[in-house]
Amino acid sequence: MEFDQQQLRQAIVDANKKSVEQTTIVWLAERLGSIKRRHHARQAKREQVHDQKGLLEAVLQIRDSADSILKTLNEQPTVAAALNEFKRPAALIASKTTDGIAQEIKEVRSLRNTAEQVRYHLEVEYAGLGRQHIQTDLELDLYDAYCGLTGKKGMGSEKGEGPLYRFEKACLALIDPDLEIGTSIAFRLRLMEAHKRRREEITRKDKVQIDPPNDV
């Protein structure tokens, strides 16, 4: 088992479960294992934010360069003039066919549209990374586990360290000991805000407006 059974038992007791059966301990161990893997995945993604930004900038540069080439080609009155614009040798100009130039334009356009598609997906992913709240997302996952364990849906006690707070504190120590849960009041407010954020993301479209791919 990935977690210490005694600590798991204590977390269940902290949730105000009067009887602790082995099947419940196994259930919680499996649930926490899944939550821990999801938490580590979020942390890894957050570390990729800087690299993601650099990749996005490179893709935008490719797209804009392709746009510039297409604009220049489209503005040329003749094939020869288009070739001259890019300083092609005279012999090449003489031998180059219209079909050949058309193929080059097609390839540049394909490159540009591919870069635009990549730009869109990177911006969507980058926006998601920027909005992540690593600790509150973990606490929200643990809240779901608490609800599954106890059948209760409350967001914590207003009067002090209630069962939910004690359960979350015990589970945080098992999953990521470096995280501090803070006071019960701060925890409750943080959890309510995270729950509200999740509801909003489910019931409406993303707040971040990202231009859809625009092929040419």
Number of C-alpha atoms within 10 A of each C-alpha: 8 9 16 10 15 10 15 22 21 18 24 26 16 19 21 15 15 9 10 13 12 11 9 15 20 16 14 23 19 15 16 22 17 12 19 20 12 15 20 15 11 19 16 11 16 19 11 13 17 10 9 18 14 11 15 19 13 14 20 17 13 17 22 15 14 21 18 12 15 18 11 13 21 12 10 14 9 12 18 18 15 18 19 14 12 11 10 13 10 12 8 11 16 10 9 14 13 12 10 12 16 13 12 14 17 13 13 18 19 15 15 25 19 16 22 22 16 18 22 17 15 18 18 17 14 19 17 15 19 10 10 14 14 14 20 18 19 23 25 19 20 22 23 15 19 22 16 13 15 14 10 12 12 10 17 21 14 11 8 12 17 16 20 26 25 21 23 24 23 20 22 21 14 18 18 14 11 8 11 12 19 11 11 20 16 10 21 20 14 17 21 15 14 19 18 11 11 13 11 13 12 9 8 8 9 13 9 11 10 12 10 12 15 10 12 10
